[in-house]
Amino acid sequence: MLKAHQILVRSIALAVCAASLGACGQKGALFLPDTPAARERATLPQTLGIPGTSESQGGAARKPAPPTAAAPSTPPAAAQ
């Protein structure tokens, strides 16, 4: 038989799981937006900066970042 402590822990764990699954706040069916404004938004891989994302993968291509200034190179050591 289960002890009272085990029953309590399992009940709390079940309640937490049910609350976390039901508390997302999204209502209605899930869908992919197809409006022109939605097509111009960055996709998740583009937002994360994963290379290889392009318009062929479903999102608008983002502008590349401007080049940063290169670190100055040190002159070679003088031969003695």
Z-matrix of the N, CA and C atoms (Angstrom, degrees):
N
C 1 1.449
C 2 1.524 1 109.60
N 3 1.298 2 114.51 1 149.66
C 4 1.450 3 119.69 2 177.39
C 5 1.520 4 110.00 3 -79.32
N 6 1.290 5 114.51 4 142.07
C 7 1.452 6 119.54 5 177.29
C 8 1.522 7 108.84 6 -82.76
N 9 1.302 8 117.17 7 163.59
C 10 1.466 9 122.28 8 -177.78
C 11 1.529 10 110.64 9 -60.52
N 12 1.327 11 117.51 10 -37.84
C 13 1.464 12 121.36 11 179.90
C 14 1.528 13 110.89 12 -62.90
N 15 1.330 14 117.07 13 -44.49
C 16 1.468 15 120.91 14 179.88
C 17 1.526 16 110.92 15 -64.82
N 18 1.320 17 116.90 16 -39.62
C 19 1.459 18 120.61 17 179.02
C 20 1.525 19 109.86 18 -64.57
N 21 1.316 20 117.04 19 -42.50
C 22 1.454 21 121.37 20 -179.64
C 23 1.527 22 110.96 21 -64.59
N 24 1.324 23 117.31 22 -45.40
C 25 1.462 24 121.33 23 -179.29
C 26 1.525 25 110.38 24 -63.73
N 27 1.295 26 118.22 25 -44.36
C 28 1.461 27 121.27 26 179.81
C 29 1.533 28 111.38 27 -66.06
N 30 1.327 29 117.16 28 -38.52
C 31 1.465 30 120.56 29 178.20
C 32 1.525 31 111.07 30 -64.65
N 33 1.329 32 116.43 31 -42.57
C 34 1.461 33 120.56 32 178.92
C 35 1.530 34 109.98 33 -65.69
N 36 1.330 35 117.48 34 -43.21
C 37 1.462 36 120.97 35 179.32
C 38 1.527 37 111.02 36 -62.21
N 39 1.322 38 117.09 37 -40.83
C 40 1.462 39 121.30 38 178.14
C 41 1.525 40 110.55 39 -65.65
N 42 1.328 41 117.80 40 -41.09
C 43 1.466 42 121.42 41 179.18
C 44 1.526 43 111.06 42 -65.58
N 45 1.334 44 117.49 43 -40.36
C 46 1.466 45 121.20 44 178.85
C 47 1.525 46 110.22 45 -65.07
N 48 1.315 47 117.74 46 -42.72
C 49 1.467 48 121.02 47 178.47
C 50 1.522 49 110.92 48 -63.23
N 51 1.318 50 117.11 49 -44.25
C 52 1.463 51 120.54 50 -179.88
C 53 1.521 52 110.69 51 -65.07
N 54 1.328 53 117.65 52 -40.58
C 55 1.466 54 120.98 53 179.91
C 56 1.521 55 111.18 54 -67.39
N 57 1.333 56 117.21 55 -39.13
C 58 1.470 57 119.01 56 -179.12
C 59 1.521 58 111.82 57 -69.55
N 60 1.326 59 117.21 58 -33.09
C 61 1.458 60 120.04 59 178.16
C 62 1.528 61 112.01 60 -76.53
N 63 1.301 62 117.03 61 -32.14
C 64 1.458 63 120.55 62 -176.20
C 65 1.507 64 114.59 63 -93.38
N 66 1.321 65 118.59 64 -7.75
C 67 1.461 66 120.79 65 -173.31
C 68 1.519 67 113.10 66 -101.69
N 69 1.316 68 118.04 67 21.58
C 70 1.464 69 118.63 68 -177.47
C 71 1.520 70 111.64 69 -73.60
N 72 1.319 71 119.16 70 -23.58
C 73 1.449 72 122.11 71 176.06
C 74 1.508 73 114.34 72 86.49
N 75 1.309 74 119.20 73 -3.62
C 76 1.458 75 121.73 74 179.10
C 77 1.523 76 108.92 75 -84.16
N 78 1.321 77 115.67 76 131.45
C 79 1.456 78 119.89 77 178.62
C 80 1.513 79 108.53 78 -121.14
N 81 1.294 80 116.87 79 147.72
C 82 1.458 81 121.45 80 178.27
C 83 1.512 82 111.57 81 91.46
N 84 1.313 83 114.29 82 176.93
C 85 1.459 84 120.63 83 -177.80
C 86 1.521 85 110.70 84 -74.87
N 87 1.308 86 116.36 85 148.99
C 88 1.454 87 121.23 86 175.44
C 89 1.520 88 109.18 87 -78.42
N 90 1.331 89 117.62 88 141.07
C 91 1.450 90 121.59 89 179.00
C 92 1.515 91 109.18 90 -153.95
N 93 1.306 92 115.96 91 160.10
C 94 1.455 93 122.01 92 174.73
C 95 1.528 94 107.67 93 -93.85
N 96 1.318 95 118.82 94 123.15
C 97 1.459 96 119.98 95 -179.71
C 98 1.525 97 110.57 96 -66.14
N 99 1.333 98 115.64 97 141.98
C 100 1.457 99 119.29 98 -178.38
C 101 1.527 100 112.34 99 -125.54
N 102 1.312 101 117.10 100 22.44
C 103 1.461 102 120.20 101 177.86
C 104 1.528 103 109.53 102 -79.62
N 105 1.324 104 117.89 103 158.79
C 106 1.475 105 119.59 104 178.41
C 107 1.530 106 112.67 105 -59.00
N 108 1.318 107 117.24 106 -36.10
C 109 1.471 108 119.32 107 178.90
C 110 1.526 109 111.20 108 -64.97
N 111 1.316 110 116.76 109 -35.92
C 112 1.461 111 120.29 110 -179.80
C 113 1.520 112 111.12 111 -70.39
N 114 1.327 113 117.52 112 -31.28
C 115 1.470 114 120.43 113 179.89
C 116 1.523 115 111.62 114 -68.42
N 117 1.320 116 117.13 115 -25.78
C 118 1.460 117 120.99 116 -178.40
C 119 1.521 118 113.38 117 -85.03
N 120 1.316 119 117.70 118 -11.06
C 121 1.464 120 120.56 119 179.35
C 122 1.524 121 110.55 120 -74.44
N 123 1.320 122 114.76 121 152.67
C 124 1.464 123 119.83 122 177.93
C 125 1.520 124 109.67 123 -73.15
N 126 1.320 125 115.83 124 146.49
C 127 1.453 126 120.93 125 175.75
C 128 1.525 127 108.77 126 -84.73
N 129 1.309 128 116.34 127 169.04
C 130 1.461 129 119.96 128 -179.30
C 131 1.528 130 112.28 129 -59.40
N 132 1.341 131 120.40 130 -46.65
C 133 1.472 132 118.56 131 178.04
C 134 1.525 133 112.68 132 -60.87
N 135 1.338 134 116.91 133 -36.00
C 136 1.455 135 119.33 134 177.91
C 137 1.521 136 110.91 135 -68.07
N 138 1.304 137 117.20 136 -38.19
C 139 1.451 138 121.20 137 178.96
C 140 1.526 139 110.81 138 -64.46
N 141 1.327 140 116.53 139 -38.40
C 142 1.458 141 121.11 140 -179.22
C 143 1.522 142 112.36 141 -80.05
N 144 1.329 143 117.67 142 -10.24
C 145 1.461 144 121.20 143 178.32
C 146 1.508 145 113.46 144 79.85
N 147 1.319 146 117.50 145 28.39
C 148 1.457 147 120.71 146 179.33
C 149 1.526 148 108.07 147 -77.21
N 150 1.336 149 117.97 148 125.12
C 151 1.473 150 119.66 149 -179.04
C 152 1.522 151 110.85 150 -67.34
N 153 1.333 152 114.48 151 154.32
C 154 1.450 153 119.94 152 177.06
C 155 1.511 154 113.64 153 93.62
N 156 1.321 155 118.59 154 4.77
C 157 1.451 156 119.73 155 176.82
C 158 1.512 157 108.65 156 -88.75
N 159 1.317 158 116.19 157 132.34
C 160 1.461 159 120.03 158 -178.49
C 161 1.514 160 109.21 159 -145.37
N 162 1.322 161 115.89 160 -178.91
C 163 1.453 162 120.51 161 179.58
C 164 1.521 163 111.79 162 -64.47
N 165 1.316 164 117.62 163 -27.27
C 166 1.459 165 119.93 164 -179.85
C 167 1.521 166 111.72 165 -68.15
N 168 1.320 167 116.88 166 -17.11
C 169 1.454 168 120.42 167 178.77
C 170 1.518 169 111.57 168 -96.20
N 171 1.308 170 118.35 169 10.66
C 172 1.440 171 120.43 170 171.51
C 173 1.509 172 116.26 171 107.11
N 174 1.306 173 120.30 172 -6.81
C 175 1.453 174 120.60 173 -178.88
C 176 1.504 175 111.18 174 -123.46
N 177 1.297 176 114.88 175 162.95
C 178 1.461 177 119.45 176 177.09
C 179 1.516 178 109.24 177 -75.13
N 180 1.315 179 116.74 178 138.92
C 181 1.460 180 120.41 179 -179.38
C 182 1.522 181 109.68 180 -71.22
N 183 1.297 182 116.76 181 137.98
C 184 1.448 183 121.64 182 179.11
C 185 1.513 184 109.39 183 -90.38
N 186 1.333 185 114.85 184 154.07
C 187 1.455 186 119.38 185 177.07
C 188 1.515 187 109.12 186 -70.07
N 189 1.323 188 118.37 187 140.06
C 190 1.465 189 118.78 188 177.59
C 191 1.519 190 110.09 189 -69.13
N 192 1.303 191 114.85 190 152.47
C 193 1.458 192 120.54 191 179.40
C 194 1.525 193 109.69 192 -67.22
N 195 1.326 194 117.33 193 146.67
C 196 1.465 195 118.72 194 178.51
C 197 1.522 196 109.81 195 -64.26
N 198 1.319 197 117.01 196 147.29
C 199 1.461 198 119.05 197 -178.30
C 200 1.525 199 110.55 198 -65.50
N 201 1.300 200 114.70 199 144.29
C 202 1.465 201 120.02 200 178.25
C 203 1.520 202 109.23 201 -91.41
N 204 1.315 203 115.28 202 157.61
C 205 1.464 204 119.89 203 179.62
C 206 1.521 205 109.35 204 -66.83
N 207 1.319 206 116.60 205 133.63
C 208 1.456 207 121.23 206 179.63
C 209 1.522 208 109.62 207 -74.81
N 210 1.307 209 115.71 208 146.92
C 211 1.458 210 120.39 209 178.40
C 212 1.527 211 108.12 210 -67.77
N 213 1.330 212 117.39 211 139.56
C 214 1.463 213 118.82 212 179.98
C 215 1.523 214 110.59 213 -64.88
N 216 1.306 215 114.19 214 137.23
C 217 1.475 216 117.64 215 -179.41
C 218 1.515 217 108.43 216 -84.95
N 219 1.305 218 115.92 217 149.11
C 220 1.460 219 120.09 218 179.27
C 221 1.515 220 108.89 219 -87.42
N 222 1.323 221 117.54 220 142.86
C 223 1.463 222 118.63 221 179.03
C 224 1.523 223 109.86 222 -67.64
N 225 1.320 224 118.16 223 153.25
C 226 1.470 225 120.13 224 -179.88
C 227 1.533 226 109.73 225 -65.40
N 228 1.304 227 114.07 226 151.82
C 229 1.472 228 119.94 227 -179.45
C 230 1.525 229 109.47 228 -66.06
N 231 1.320 230 115.61 229 140.16
C 232 1.460 231 120.52 230 -178.93
C 233 1.526 232 109.70 231 -71.52
N 234 1.330 233 116.42 232 135.95
C 235 1.464 234 121.15 233 179.41
C 236 1.542 235 108.20 234 -78.30
N 237 1.289 236 115.76 235 137.85
C 238 1.466 237 119.74 236 179.95
C 239 1.487 238 111.76 237 -103.78
